[in-house]
Amino acid sequence: MLRRQTLIASGLTVVLLAAGCAATPDEPARAPDESAPSAGLAAFHEQEIEFEPCASYATSPADEELFDDERFDCSRVEVPLDYAEPDGARGEVALLRVPARGDKIGSLLVNPGGPGASGMVFAAALVDAWAASEVGERFDVVGFDTRGVGASTPAVDCYSDEETDRNEPPWPYLLSVTSQEEAEDVAGRCVEGTGGVAELTSVGSANVVQDMDVLRAVLGDDQLSYLGYSYGSELAAMYAEAYPQNVRAIVIDGAVDPELSEPALRQSQFTAFQKAFDGMAALCAEQDDCPLGTDPGGASAEFRELVAPLRDEPAPTSGGRALTYEDALQAMTLSLLSSGQWPALVEGLAGLADGDGTGLLTLHDLLLGRGADGRYGSTLDMDANLATRCMDNPRTPAEQDDLLRHARDVAPFMALGLPEDGSVYECAAWPEPVSRDIPWTTGDVDVPPTLTVSVTGDPGTPHQGGINMASRLGGSLLTVEGAQHGVALYGGSACVDDVVTDYLVDLRTPPEDARCTL
């Protein structure tokens, strides 16, 4: 799932709830398994980690500015390129640590989603939040770049910044690859840019989960405390099954539905995107000058009419670049992930109605991490997103056909950009098959209580996924009324933050049917 943290403060309604039963503070819910790693992996678990200033870890000017801060430090940890051959080639996982301010429980490993989102950027961007929270007082908050992302190696490289500006990478919600030859071109350029088949195909989640256990050991934690958003929920569930004895606490925010196949999940997302669009359009319709009209029922048609000319003639902007149809769709879909973005989205649509694409292109660049210099940062690396998805998720031609048909039926605001003559899965020519088990979690786990946070109107990871994930893990569910993709510890909800903090610090789970409201 795509996930961006825009860190926009929006007025959120808070509903307080009572705390549930607590385990003994600072103590794991059960003793760790005493089994040691295999002999081939012992050297990785026992390596010494040395932290240093983070400036040299930046991969873009935006990251350079963000990482130039004495409140955190960085390091790299060696991992096998292939865990089946630990004596073979190696990769490195880069991480950024915000040290605990007080009596430390341990490390809190965080993943912001994607796949392809930078955990280092996420942890650094939220340094003020950690500084003001009990979580930041009691934990070393550690954001890590998964394989293929940011400062970690191997680095996935499929498309240049200029090619990305020209919308050449396949956007997962436009189903834009229409032939096997195009799919072969996608795979070929990724193999060449990343340095070979072995490097490219090493970035699947099965390897990332094993990397997480190496990080746990190297950071000196007997058991893992983890906070994962969106795609990070998949890593959480896979880790719980692979290393149940090593789990202390797991928080999942925006769960990928473990009971759906990847194509079925995509179908649910198209449905949820349209629901979010309709909600945005209803708010817009309350304004006399709404660019989508005053009838929410006709908003999808109004949007299609507004953006249709971009297919032949992109709209001018104040910066000199033009807004393409693909740019507008990306700005729309990503903005729908948070209701806090909707006012800026409506403003951008109003500008486009007047012939100016500046507002929508500005949103597009913000959400995809494009800097003023034309370089895309590691906030969300779409090349790594592509490579990880291709190593994780199978999809048959029949499923691709069903997905395209479903998207046309349930997401009319997007229908104009969907291919008319069929679509081919962008991963159809990938050089290796998926590297994780399908289904990626079975529910056959025995772990301490977990906490899943799920927003009812989440278009990126629909709410049912949170219900199903909590059930699979046998853990607690915090239901959050609202329309947002991800909220814990950065979304401005004291209600959510209190529940998450109580759980992470004291292992206190909320009562059944606990709810918050944004």
C-alpha positions as CSV (number, residue, x, y, z in Angstrom):
1,M,0.0,0.0,0.0
2,L,1.1,3.5,-0.6
3,R,1.4,5.6,2.4
4,R,2.7,9.1,2.9
5,Q,3.1,11.0,6.1
6,T,2.3,14.6,5.4
7,L,2.3,15.5,9.1
8,I,-0.5,18.0,8.6
9,A,-2.2,19.2,11.8
10,S,-5.9,19.0,11.3
11,G,-8.6,19.7,13.9
12,L,-9.4,16.2,15.3
13,T,-12.2,15.4,17.7
14,V,-11.0,13.3,20.7
15,V,-13.0,10.7,22.5
16,L,-11.4,9.5,25.7
17,L,-11.6,5.9,26.8
18,A,-10.6,4.0,29.9
19,A,-7.5,1.9,30.1
20,G,-7.6,-1.8,30.1
21,C,-5.7,-4.4,32.1
22,A,-2.0,-4.0,32.4
23,A,1.0,-6.4,32.4
24,T,3.8,-5.6,34.7
25,P,5.5,-2.4,33.4
26,D,8.7,-2.7,31.5
27,E,8.6,-6.5,31.6
28,P,7.9,-8.7,28.5
29,A,4.6,-10.6,28.6
30,R,6.6,-13.9,28.5
31,A,10.2,-15.0,28.7
32,P,12.2,-15.0,25.4
33,D,13.1,-18.3,23.8
34,E,16.7,-19.1,24.7
35,S,17.5,-20.6,21.3
36,A,20.4,-18.9,19.5
37,P,20.5,-18.0,15.8
38,S,21.9,-20.6,13.5
39,A,25.7,-20.7,13.3
40,G,25.7,-19.0,9.9
41,L,23.7,-16.0,11.3
42,A,25.5,-15.7,14.6
43,A,28.0,-13.3,13.2
44,F,25.3,-10.9,12.0
45,H,23.5,-11.0,15.3
46,E,26.7,-10.4,17.3
47,Q,28.1,-7.5,15.2
48,E,28.9,-4.3,17.0
49,I,27.0,-1.3,16.0
50,E,28.5,2.2,16.0
51,F,26.4,5.3,15.7
52,E,27.5,8.5,14.0
53,P,26.0,11.8,12.7
54,C,23.4,11.2,10.0
55,A,24.3,13.8,7.4
56,S,26.3,11.3,5.3
57,Y,23.3,9.0,5.1
58,A,21.2,11.4,3.1
59,T,20.3,10.5,-0.5
60,S,18.7,13.8,-1.5
61,P,19.0,17.5,-0.6
62,A,15.8,17.3,1.4
63,D,17.2,14.4,3.5
64,E,20.5,16.3,4.0
65,E,18.6,19.2,5.6
66,L,16.4,16.9,7.7
67,F,19.3,14.7,8.8
68,D,21.5,17.6,10.0
69,D,20.2,17.4,13.6
70,E,22.2,16.4,16.7
71,R,19.1,14.9,18.3
72,F,19.5,11.6,16.4
73,D,22.3,9.5,15.1
74,C,22.7,6.8,12.4
75,S,24.4,3.5,11.6
76,R,24.4,0.6,9.2
77,V,24.0,-3.1,10.0
78,E,25.3,-5.9,7.7
79,V,22.8,-8.6,6.5
80,P,23.1,-11.5,4.1
81,L,21.9,-10.7,0.6
82,D,20.4,-14.2,0.7
83,Y,19.6,-15.8,4.0
84,A,19.9,-19.2,2.5
85,E,23.6,-18.3,1.8
86,P,24.8,-16.3,4.8
87,D,28.4,-16.6,3.8
88,G,27.7,-15.1,0.4
89,A,27.2,-11.5,-0.7
90,R,26.0,-8.9,1.9
91,G,23.7,-5.9,2.0
92,E,23.4,-3.2,4.6
93,V,20.3,-1.9,6.5
94,A,20.6,1.8,7.4
95,L,18.9,3.1,10.5
96,L,18.3,6.3,12.4
97,R,18.0,6.4,16.1
98,V,16.3,9.0,18.3
99,P,17.8,8.1,21.7
100,A,15.5,7.7,24.7
101,R,15.4,10.7,27.0
102,G,14.8,8.8,30.2
103,D,14.7,5.4,31.8
104,K,14.9,3.2,28.7
105,I,12.8,0.1,28.1
106,G,14.6,-0.7,24.8
107,S,14.3,0.1,21.2
108,L,11.1,0.8,19.2
109,L,11.6,-0.3,15.6
110,V,9.3,1.7,13.3
111,N,8.2,1.2,9.7
112,P,6.1,3.8,7.9
113,G,4.7,1.7,5.2
114,G,4.9,1.8,1.4
115,P,6.6,-0.6,0.7
116,G,9.4,1.8,-0.2
117,A,8.8,4.5,2.5
118,S,11.9,5.5,4.4
119,G,11.8,4.7,8.1
120,M,14.8,6.9,8.6
121,V,13.0,9.9,7.2
122,F,9.9,9.1,9.2
123,A,11.7,8.9,12.5
124,A,13.7,12.1,11.8
125,A,10.6,14.0,10.6
126,L,8.8,13.1,13.9
127,V,11.7,14.0,16.2
128,D,9.6,16.8,17.8
129,A,6.8,14.3,18.5
130,W,9.2,11.8,20.1
131,A,10.6,14.6,22.2
132,A,7.2,15.5,23.5
133,S,6.0,12.0,24.2
134,E,6.5,9.3,26.8
135,V,7.3,6.9,23.9
136,G,10.3,9.0,23.1
137,E,11.3,9.2,26.8
138,R,11.2,5.4,27.3
139,F,12.4,4.1,23.9
140,D,15.2,4.6,21.5
141,V,13.0,5.2,18.4
142,V,14.7,3.5,15.5
143,G,13.6,4.1,11.9
144,F,15.2,1.8,9.3
145,D,15.3,1.8,5.5
146,T,14.2,-1.5,4.2
147,R,16.2,-3.2,1.5
148,G,16.1,-1.1,-1.7
149,V,15.2,2.1,0.1
150,G,17.3,5.2,0.9
151,A,20.6,4.6,2.5
152,S,20.3,0.8,2.6
153,T,21.8,-1.5,0.1
154,P,21.2,-2.9,-2.4
155,A,19.5,0.2,-3.7
156,V,16.7,-0.4,-6.2
157,D,17.0,1.9,-9.3
158,C,14.6,1.5,-12.2
159,Y,13.7,5.0,-13.4
160,S,15.6,8.3,-13.3
161,D,14.1,11.4,-11.8
162,E,13.5,12.7,-15.3
163,E,11.7,9.5,-16.3
164,T,9.6,9.8,-13.2
165,D,8.6,13.3,-14.1
166,R,7.5,11.9,-17.5
167,N,5.3,9.4,-15.7
168,E,7.2,6.4,-17.1
169,P,7.1,4.2,-13.9
170,P,3.9,2.1,-13.7
171,W,1.6,3.6,-11.2
172,P,-0.2,0.8,-9.3
173,Y,-3.6,2.4,-9.4
174,L,-3.7,3.2,-13.1
175,L,-3.0,-0.3,-14.3
176,S,-1.0,1.3,-17.0
177,V,1.1,-1.6,-18.4
178,T,-0.8,-3.0,-21.4
179,S,1.5,-5.6,-22.9
180,Q,4.0,-8.3,-21.9
181,E,6.7,-6.4,-23.8
182,E,6.1,-3.4,-21.5
183,A,6.3,-5.6,-18.5
184,E,9.6,-7.0,-19.8
185,D,10.9,-3.5,-20.1
186,V,10.0,-2.7,-16.5
187,A,11.8,-5.8,-15.2
188,G,14.8,-5.3,-17.5
189,R,15.5,-1.7,-16.5
190,C,15.1,-2.6,-12.8
191,V,17.6,-5.5,-13.1
192,E,20.1,-3.3,-14.9
193,G,19.8,-0.3,-12.6
194,T,19.9,-2.3,-9.4
195,G,23.0,-4.3,-10.3
196,G,21.7,-7.7,-11.2
197,V,18.9,-10.2,-10.6
198,A,20.2,-11.4,-7.2
199,E,20.3,-7.8,-5.9
200,L,16.9,-6.9,-7.3
201,T,15.1,-10.0,-6.0
202,S,16.6,-9.7,-2.5
203,V,14.2,-7.0,-1.5
204,G,11.1,-9.1,-0.7
205,S,9.5,-8.9,2.7
206,A,10.7,-12.4,3.6
207,N,14.2,-11.0,3.8
208,V,13.1,-7.8,5.5
209,V,11.5,-9.7,8.3
210,Q,14.8,-11.6,8.9
211,D,16.6,-8.2,8.8
212,M,14.3,-7.0,11.5
213,D,15.4,-9.8,13.8
214,V,19.1,-9.0,13.1
215,L,18.4,-5.4,14.0
216,R,16.7,-6.5,17.2
217,A,19.7,-8.5,18.3
218,V,22.3,-5.9,17.2
219,L,20.4,-3.2,19.1
220,G,20.6,-5.3,22.3
221,D,17.0,-6.2,22.7
222,D,15.9,-9.7,23.8
223,Q,12.5,-9.0,22.4
224,L,11.1,-6.7,19.7
225,S,9.0,-3.6,20.3
226,Y,7.6,-2.5,16.9
227,L,5.3,0.1,15.4
228,G,4.3,-0.5,11.8
229,Y,2.0,1.4,9.5
230,S,0.1,0.0,6.4
231,Y,2.6,-2.2,4.6
232,G,4.4,-2.3,8.0
233,S,1.5,-4.4,9.2
234,E,2.5,-7.2,6.8
235,L,6.0,-7.2,8.3
236,A,4.5,-7.3,11.8
237,A,2.4,-10.3,11.1
238,M,5.2,-12.1,9.3
239,Y,7.6,-11.4,12.1
240,A,5.1,-12.7,14.7
241,E,4.9,-16.0,12.9
242,A,8.6,-16.3,12.2
243,Y,9.8,-15.2,15.6
244,P,7.0,-15.5,18.2
245,Q,9.4,-15.9,21.0
246,N,11.1,-12.6,20.2
247,V,7.9,-10.4,20.4
248,R,7.5,-8.0,23.3
249,A,5.0,-5.5,21.7
250,I,3.5,-4.9,18.3
251,V,1.4,-1.9,17.2
252,I,-0.2,-2.0,13.8
253,D,-1.8,1.1,12.4
254,G,-3.7,0.7,9.1
255,A,-3.6,-3.1,8.6
256,V,-3.4,-4.8,5.3
257,D,-6.2,-7.3,5.3
258,P,-4.6,-10.7,5.9
259,E,-7.7,-12.5,4.6
260,L,-7.6,-11.0,1.1
261,S,-5.4,-11.9,-1.8
262,E,-3.4,-9.0,-3.2
263,P,-5.8,-8.5,-6.2
264,A,-8.8,-8.6,-3.8
265,L,-7.1,-6.0,-1.6
266,R,-6.6,-3.8,-4.6
267,Q,-10.2,-4.1,-5.4
268,S,-11.1,-3.1,-1.8
269,Q,-8.9,0.0,-2.2
270,F,-10.6,1.1,-5.4
271,T,-13.9,0.9,-3.5
272,A,-12.5,2.8,-0.6
273,F,-10.9,5.5,-2.8
274,Q,-14.3,6.2,-4.4
275,K,-15.8,6.4,-0.9
276,A,-13.2,8.9,0.2
277,F,-13.6,10.9,-3.1
278,D,-17.4,11.1,-2.4
279,G,-16.7,12.4,1.1
280,M,-14.3,15.0,-0.2
281,A,-16.8,16.0,-2.9
282,A,-19.6,16.3,-0.3
283,L,-17.5,18.8,1.7
284,C,-16.6,20.6,-1.5
285,A,-20.2,20.9,-2.5
286,E,-20.9,23.0,0.6
287,Q,-18.9,25.8,-1.1
288,D,-20.6,27.9,-3.7
289,D,-17.5,27.9,-5.9
290,C,-16.7,24.1,-5.6
291,P,-14.8,23.0,-8.7
292,L,-16.7,19.7,-8.7
293,G,-20.2,21.3,-8.6
294,T,-22.8,21.5,-5.9
295,D,-24.2,18.0,-6.5
296,P,-21.9,15.4,-4.9
297,G,-23.6,12.7,-7.0
298,G,-22.2,14.3,-10.1
299,A,-18.7,15.0,-8.8
300,S,-17.0,12.0,-10.4
301,A,-18.2,13.1,-13.9
302,E,-17.2,16.7,-13.1
303,F,-13.7,15.5,-12.1
304,R,-13.4,13.5,-15.3
305,E,-14.4,16.5,-17.4
306,L,-12.0,18.7,-15.5
307,V,-8.9,16.5,-16.0
308,A,-9.7,15.0,-19.4
309,P,-8.0,17.8,-21.4
310,L,-4.8,17.0,-19.6
311,R,-4.4,13.8,-21.6
312,D,-3.8,15.9,-24.7
313,E,-2.5,19.1,-23.3
314,P,-0.9,19.3,-19.8
315,A,-1.8,22.4,-17.8
316,P,0.8,25.1,-17.2
317,T,2.2,25.9,-13.8
318,S,4.1,28.7,-12.2
319,G,7.2,26.6,-12.0
320,G,7.5,25.9,-15.7
321,R,6.6,22.2,-15.5
322,A,3.3,21.1,-16.8
323,L,0.6,19.1,-14.9
324,T,-0.2,15.9,-16.7
325,Y,-3.2,13.7,-16.3
326,E,-1.1,11.1,-14.5
327,D,0.2,13.8,-12.1
328,A,-3.4,14.9,-11.4
329,L,-4.5,11.4,-10.6
330,Q,-1.6,10.8,-8.4
331,A,-2.2,14.0,-6.5
332,M,-5.9,13.0,-6.1
333,T,-5.4,9.5,-4.9
334,L,-2.7,10.3,-2.5
335,S,-4.5,13.3,-1.1
336,L,-7.6,11.1,-0.5
337,L,-5.6,9.2,2.1
338,S,-6.1,12.0,4.7
339,S,-9.0,14.3,5.1
340,G,-6.6,16.9,6.3
341,Q,-5.4,17.1,2.7
342,W,-8.8,17.7,1.2
343,P,-8.9,21.5,1.4
344,A,-5.6,21.8,-0.4
345,L,-6.9,19.3,-3.0
346,V,-10.0,21.3,-3.6
347,E,-7.9,24.4,-3.9
348,G,-5.7,22.7,-6.5
349,L,-8.8,21.6,-8.5
350,A,-10.1,25.1,-8.4
351,G,-6.8,26.3,-9.8
352,L,-7.0,23.7,-12.6
353,A,-10.6,24.8,-13.4
354,D,-9.0,28.3,-14.1
355,G,-6.3,26.7,-16.3
356,D,-3.5,26.6,-13.7
357,G,-2.0,23.3,-12.6
358,T,0.3,24.7,-9.9
359,G,-1.7,23.6,-6.9
360,L,-2.2,20.0,-8.0
361,L,1.5,19.7,-9.1
362,T,2.6,21.1,-5.8
363,L,0.6,18.5,-4.0
364,H,1.9,15.8,-6.3
365,D,5.5,16.8,-5.5
366,L,4.9,17.0,-1.8
367,L,3.3,13.6,-1.6
368,L,5.9,11.9,-3.7
369,G,8.9,13.6,-2.1
370,R,10.1,15.6,-5.2
371,G,12.4,18.4,-4.3
372,A,12.6,21.8,-6.0
373,D,15.8,20.5,-7.6
374,G,13.9,17.8,-9.5
375,R,15.2,14.9,-7.3
376,Y,12.9,12.5,-5.7
377,G,13.8,11.7,-2.1
378,S,13.5,8.5,-0.2
379,T,10.3,9.5,1.6
380,L,8.5,7.1,-0.7
381,D,10.8,5.3,-3.2
382,M,8.5,4.1,-6.0
383,D,11.2,1.9,-7.5
384,A,11.6,0.1,-4.2
385,N,7.8,-0.1,-3.9
386,L,7.6,-1.8,-7.3
387,A,10.4,-4.3,-6.6
388,T,9.1,-5.3,-3.2
389,R,5.6,-5.7,-4.5
390,C,6.8,-7.9,-7.3
391,M,8.7,-10.1,-4.9
392,D,5.7,-10.3,-2.5
393,N,2.5,-10.5,-4.5
394,P,1.5,-12.9,-7.3
395,R,-1.3,-11.9,-9.6
396,T,-2.7,-14.0,-12.5
397,P,-3.9,-12.6,-15.9
398,A,-7.4,-13.4,-14.9
399,E,-7.0,-11.6,-11.6
400,Q,-5.6,-8.6,-13.5
401,D,-8.7,-8.6,-15.8
402,D,-11.0,-8.8,-12.8
403,L,-9.2,-5.9,-11.1
404,L,-9.5,-3.7,-14.1
405,R,-13.2,-4.5,-14.5
406,H,-13.8,-3.8,-10.8
407,A,-11.9,-0.5,-10.9
408,R,-14.0,0.7,-13.8
409,D,-17.2,-0.3,-12.0
410,V,-16.6,1.0,-8.5
411,A,-14.2,4.0,-9.0
412,P,-15.8,6.2,-11.7
413,F,-13.7,9.2,-10.8
414,M,-10.6,7.3,-12.0
415,A,-12.3,5.5,-14.9
416,L,-10.9,7.9,-17.6
417,G,-7.3,6.9,-17.0
418,L,-7.8,3.1,-16.9
419,P,-6.8,1.3,-20.1
420,E,-9.6,0.4,-22.4
421,D,-8.1,-2.7,-24.1
422,G,-6.9,-4.6,-21.1
423,S,-4.0,-4.5,-18.7
424,V,-0.9,-6.6,-17.8
425,Y,0.4,-6.9,-14.3
426,E,3.5,-4.7,-14.0
427,C,5.3,-7.6,-12.3
428,A,4.4,-10.2,-15.0
429,A,8.0,-10.5,-16.3
430,W,9.8,-10.3,-13.0
431,P,13.0,-12.4,-13.1
432,E,12.1,-14.5,-10.0
433,P,8.8,-15.7,-8.5
434,V,7.5,-14.2,-5.2
435,S,9.7,-15.0,-2.3
436,R,7.3,-15.2,0.6
437,D,4.6,-17.7,1.4
438,I,1.1,-17.0,0.2
439,P,-0.9,-16.3,2.3
440,W,1.7,-14.3,4.1
441,T,0.2,-14.9,7.5
442,T,-1.9,-17.9,8.6
443,G,-3.0,-16.7,12.1
444,D,-1.1,-19.7,13.5
445,V,0.7,-17.5,16.1
446,D,1.2,-17.5,19.9
447,V,2.4,-14.1,20.8
448,P,1.9,-11.6,23.7
449,P,-1.1,-9.2,23.2
450,T,-0.8,-6.9,20.2
451,L,-2.6,-3.7,19.4
452,T,-4.1,-2.9,16.0
453,V,-5.3,0.7,15.3
454,S,-7.9,0.9,12.4
455,V,-9.6,4.0,11.0
456,T,-13.2,3.4,9.8
457,G,-12.8,5.5,6.6
458,D,-9.2,4.6,5.7
459,P,-9.0,4.4,1.9
460,G,-5.5,2.9,1.8
461,T,-6.1,0.0,4.1
462,P,-9.9,-0.4,4.6
463,H,-11.2,-0.9,8.1
464,Q,-12.1,-4.6,7.7
465,G,-8.4,-5.3,7.4
466,G,-7.8,-4.0,10.9
467,I,-10.6,-6.2,12.3
468,N,-9.2,-9.2,10.6
469,M,-5.6,-8.5,11.6
470,A,-6.5,-8.1,15.2
471,S,-8.4,-11.4,15.1
472,R,-5.5,-13.2,13.3
473,L,-3.0,-12.1,15.9
474,G,-5.4,-12.6,18.8
475,G,-4.8,-9.1,19.9
476,S,-6.7,-5.9,20.8
477,L,-8.4,-3.6,18.3
478,L,-8.7,0.2,18.6
479,T,-11.4,1.5,16.2
480,V,-11.0,5.1,15.2
481,E,-13.9,7.0,13.5
482,G,-12.6,9.1,10.7
483,A,-11.2,9.3,7.2
484,Q,-7.4,9.0,7.3
485,H,-4.7,6.5,6.5
486,G,-2.6,6.2,9.6
487,V,-2.8,8.2,12.8
488,A,-0.8,6.8,15.8
489,L,1.6,9.2,17.4
490,Y,1.6,11.7,14.5
491,G,-2.1,12.2,13.6
492,G,-3.0,14.7,16.3
493,S,-5.3,12.4,18.3
494,A,-4.6,12.4,22.0
495,C,-7.1,9.6,22.4
496,V,-5.2,7.3,20.0
497,D,-1.8,8.4,21.3
498,D,-2.8,7.6,24.9
499,V,-3.9,4.1,24.0
500,V,-0.8,3.4,22.0
501,T,1.6,4.9,24.6
502,D,0.0,2.9,27.4
503,Y,0.4,-0.3,25.4
504,L,4.0,0.3,24.3
505,V,5.3,1.5,27.7
506,D,3.2,-0.5,30.2
507,L,1.9,-3.3,27.9
508,R,-1.6,-2.2,28.8
509,T,-4.2,-3.1,26.2
510,P,-7.5,-1.1,25.7
511,P,-10.9,-2.6,26.6
512,E,-12.9,-4.5,24.1
513,D,-14.8,-2.2,21.7
514,A,-12.4,0.7,22.5
515,R,-13.0,3.7,20.1
516,C,-11.6,7.1,19.3
517,T,-12.9,9.7,16.9
518,L,-10.9,12.0,14.7
